[in-house]
């Protein structure tokens, strides 16, 4: 064999050999940082993976939907249900640390992951078990001396009517599984008690309807050796779905500082590292009450990608890995608007008039990559920043709403 042919053969052999080694090498050994397994591959998983990449952290997601929103920006997706042992075992075989972006993650399987695979789960499975049951969540906060709206367990029509007699109007809540307004039913008339309970279709709690000045949220981060909070946001809901977040909240500094203090008090009652979204009511009398807790990055913290020095998603990765937390300062006043599907029935997801977003110099669009548009489904969000401009938060909010109103998912024949 000629020397040139011999050299070519040796080169091909070496290339095949290296390919085989890489093909069978553990994913976590090919990158500078650890591998994080995320239970849930929706938009939160997608943005967590985007934040992890610059840190050298690899991400693998577990989600039942093939090619879920997080899949394109993750190294691997494991297709499996949130209560499927096989899928959790497979995720654990790749991951050094496991976290979750959805409360539907099975807490027993998360405990199994820690005990069987010696993989750390953050936040702790016990924390998820507590928070996913809204009644137990409220009982725990009340026992810790943290102010919450008055509440009571309701299992029957008579118990709900008794709660109405005691509180007046109530928000009837499913104890588990509710999100984006689902599982929340306002009730005022005792005659509506039976219908309301039927709509919940499961264990429920009744919470006193609060007359509030505004809804606030604090994104709080529990790190390995420190706790930090992002600036306080003001949340604007419609039909129980978050529509906009304004940062800083349009309230006085005393209220904002008290909200941060309460967030720290809440974290003291929870185990495990990570980001927690803490929703609060500022009442008309100036009291701060805890509404709900999310043991994960939260919709009301999406503004932080453009508006804070370190986003909530990067903070979560830093926290669960055990690295120092990032700076939490606000870069400039910021408004986040959710992009909800405006369709009347499910159709292919096609966003039209995207040019309106891209022509706005202070607007950052985020598209979640969902294939289907469903009525009021969160398809993306836009963030508008003041960015050195002399503009009020009210004006910024109006601009964000104008941008949002210019886009829709009505036309399934157009494409972004």
N, C-alpha and C positions, 0 to 999 in steps of 0.2 A: 504493500500500500504506500502511495506517495505521501511525503511528509505533510503536504497541504491537506490531503484527504484525512490523514490521521489527526491533524489538529482540529479539523471540522468535527470529526466524530467525538473527540474528547470534549470539545466545547458543548456539543449537543448532549452528551452523557451528563456533563456537569450541570447543565441547565435543567435536565429532567430530574437529577438527583436533588437539586436545591428546591425545585417545585414540590417534589414529594415530601421533603422535610417541612416546608412551609405549610403544606396542605394538612399535615398531621400535627402541627405544633399548636399547643393550647393558645387560644386567642389572647389571653391575658399576658402572655410572655412576649408579645410582639410590640408592645407599646410601653411608654415610660411610666404611666400611672396604672392604677388598679382597674379592674373591670367591674362595672356597676350593672346589676340586673334590675330592671324596672318592671314591676307588675302593672300593666296598663300601657297602651301604646297610642293614646289619644293625643290631643294637642299639647297637654302638659308633658307627656313623655317626649314628644317631638322637641319642645323647647328645652327640656332638660338635656337631651342628647346634643342639641346645638350648643348649649353652654358648656357641656363636658368636653367637647372636642378640642378647644384651644388649651384646655388644662392637661391634655394628654390622657384623658380618662375615656376608656372604651365603654360603650353602652350596648346592652342586649335587652330587648323588650319581650314581654310575654303578653299576648293579646289574642282574643278569639277571632278577630277580623283579619283575614289575610291581607297583606300589604296595607297595614294600618297606618295612620298618619305619621307615626314615629319611625316606621320601617325604613324610608329612604335615607334617613340621617343616622341610623343605627347600624352597627356592624352585622347584627343578626336579629331576626324575629323568630320567636318560638310561638307557633300557633297553638293555642290551648285556652281552655276556659279558666276563669279566675278561681275556680274551686277544683281544678284538675291536678291530682297529685303528680301524674307523669310529667306534666308541664313544669311544675315547680321543681321537681327533681332535676329535670333537664336544665332549667335556668340556673340552678345551684351548681351544676357541674362546670359552668363557665364563670360564674360570678364570684368576686371576692366579698362584695357587699350587695345586699338586696334592699331595695326601697319600693315604694308604691306611689302611683299617681292617681289612684282611684280607691274609694272606700269599699268597693265590692271585692277587694282582695280577701281571700279566705284567711282569717286570723289563725285558725288551727294549722293550716299548711305553712303559714309564715313561721309559726313556732316550731313546726316539724323541720323547716329549713335550718333553723338555728341549732336544734338539738341533734339532727341526723347528719347534716353536712358541715357543721362547724362554720357556717357563714353568718356574719352579723347582719341583722335586719334593723334598719332605722327608718322612721321612728319605731319604737318597740311594738311588737304585736299586741301587747296588753293595752297600749295607748290607743291603737286602732280599735280594739274591741270596746274600749270605753267610749270613744268618740262616735263610733258608727251607730250607737244606740242613743238617740237624742235625749231620752228620758234619763238614762244613767249618766250621760254627760252633764245634764242640768243638776242632777242630784249631787254629783261629785263637786261641781263648782259651788253649789250652795253650801255644802258641808265644809268647804275650804274658806267660807266667808266672802266669796266673790259674788257681787251683786248680779242677779239675773232676773228676768221677768217672772212673775208668779206663774206657777204651772201645776198641773196635776195629771196623773195617769187616768186615761179614760178607755174603758173596754166595752161599755154599753151605752145605749141611747140615754138612759137615766143618768149615768155619770157625766155625760157630755152636757146634758141639760142642767145638771147641778153646777158644773163649771161655769156655764153661761149665767146662772143666777148669781154666782159668786163674783165673776170677773166682768160681766157684761159681754162685750164682743170678745171672741177668742180666735187665735190661729190654731186650727187643728192640724197636727203634724204627724205624719207617719214616723214611727220611732226609727225605722231603718230604711235605707234605699232611696230616700227622696233627694232630688237635686234639681237645680234650675226651675224652681217653682213646682215641680212635680212632687206630690206628697204633702203639699201645703194647701189647706182649704180654710179661708176665712168664714167664720160662722157668727151670726148675730141673732138670728131667729131660732128659738127652741124647736119650732116646727121643722126646721131644716136639719136637725141633728141626725136623724136616721139616714138621710141621703148623703150627708157629709161623711159619716162613718163608713157607709158602703163604698164611697169613692176612695177612701184610704185603704180599705180591704186588708186590714192587718192591725197589729198592735199600734196604739196611738197615744198621743199626749195632747192636752189642751194648754195653750199658753196665753196668758193675758195679753190682749191687744194693746200695744204701747203707743201712746201719743208721743211721737218723737220729733225733735227738731231736725235731725238728719241721721243718716246711717253712716257709720265710720268703719274702717278696717285698719288693722295693724298687721303687717307682715313681720312676724317675729322669728328669729333664728336661734336655735339652740345648738351651739357648737360644742367641741370637746371640752373647752375650758372657759367659754364666755357665752354671753347672750347679747344679741343686738336686735335692734328694731329699725325697720325702714320708716321714712316719714309717713305720717298718718294720712290715709286717703279718705275721701268722701264718696260714698257709693250712691248711685241713683238707680233705683229699680223700677220696673214696670211689669205688672203681672207676675211678680215674684222673681223676675229674671233680671240679672244685673245688666244695665245698659251702658252706664258710663262710670268712670272713676276720675275724680278731680284731686290732684295733689299739688301743694298741700291742701288739706281739707279747709273749707271756707268756714272755719270756726276759730275761736281765740286760742292763744298758745297754752293757756292754762288747761283747757279741755284736751288739747293735743298731748300735753305732757301726762295728764291723768290717764289718757287712753294707753299710752306706752307703759305706764306703771302697771296698769291692769293686765296688759299683755304679758308682762314679766311675771306677774302673780299667777297667771294661767299656766305659763311654761313650767313654773315650779311644781305644778301638780301632775306633769306629764313626763313619761320616761322616753328616752331616746333622742337622737340628734336629728336635725333637719329644720325645714321651714314649716311654719304653722300660720295659716290664715285665720285671724281672729276677728270676727264680725261683731260690731258693737252698735248699741243705740245711744245717741245723745238725746236725752229726754228734754221736754220743754222747760223742766226745772233745773237743767244743767247736770243731771245725774248720768253716769255712764253704766250701762248694763251690757253684759255679755249676751249676745244673741246665739251664735254658733261658732264652732271651731272646725277647721279643716286641717288634718295632719299631713299637709302636703303644700306645694305651691298653689296659689289661689288666683282665680280670675282677677280679683281686685289688685293683684300685684304685677300684672302684665306690663303696666306703665314703666316698671323699673328697668326694662331692657334698654330704653332710651333715656329715661329720666333720672336714674340713680347711677352712682359710680359703679356699683356691683348689682347685677340683677338678682331677683329672687331665685332664679334658676341656677345661676352660678353659686349663690350662697348655699343652696341645698346640696349641691355636689360637694362643695368644700366641707360642709358640716358633716355629711354622712361618711365621707372619707376620713375625717379627723384632721383636716388641714385648717390653718388659720382662716377666720372669716374675713370677708372683704369689707371695704369701707361702705358705709350706708348713706352717705350724704346725698341730698337732692342736687342734681345738676341745674335744674331750672323748673319752673312750674310746668306741669304736664297733665294732659287729659288723655284717657284711654276710652275708646268707644268699641263696643262689640259689634261685629258684623253678623247679624242673624239672617237666616234664610227667610226670605219674604214670600216663599211659595205657599200655595194652599194645599198642595199634596206633594208627596215624595217624587223627585225627578233627578236627573243627572245634574251634578253641581257644575254650573257654568257661571262665572262672575262676569258681568258686563260693565262697561264704562270704567274699567280700571284706570284709564288715562286720567280720570279726575283725581285719583289717588296720587298718581305718579307726578302730576303737574304741580301738586302742592309741595313747596320746598321744605315745609316743616312737618311733613306727614310721613310716618313710617308704616307701611302696610305689612300685615302678617296674615298669610293665607295658610290654613291648616291642612290642606291637601285631602279633604274629605270628598269622596266620590259622589255621595248622595246629598242633595239638599232636602231637608225635611222641615216642616213648619216650625219656625223659631229655633232651629238648630244653630249652634254657634259654629260659624264657618271660618271665622277669622276675627281680627281686630285691627284697628288703626290707632296709632298714637300720634298726638300733636304736641310739640314742645314750644315753649316760649323762645328758647334758644337766643337769649340776649335781646329779644324784642321788648318794647314797652307795651305790654298787652296784659289786660286783666285776666283772671281765671274765667270770669263769665264770658269774655270775648273768645277766649281759647276754646271753651266748651261749645260756644255757638259755631265756631269754625269747624270743630270736629263733627258736630251734628250735620252741618252742611255737606261735608265730605261723605259722611256715611249715607245720607239720604240720596246721594247721587249715584250710588251703586246698588245693584240688586242681583238676584239669582233667577229672575223671572223668565229669561230667554234661554232654554236649554240648547239652542243651536249655536250660540256664541261660545267662545272659549278664551280663557286667559292664557 
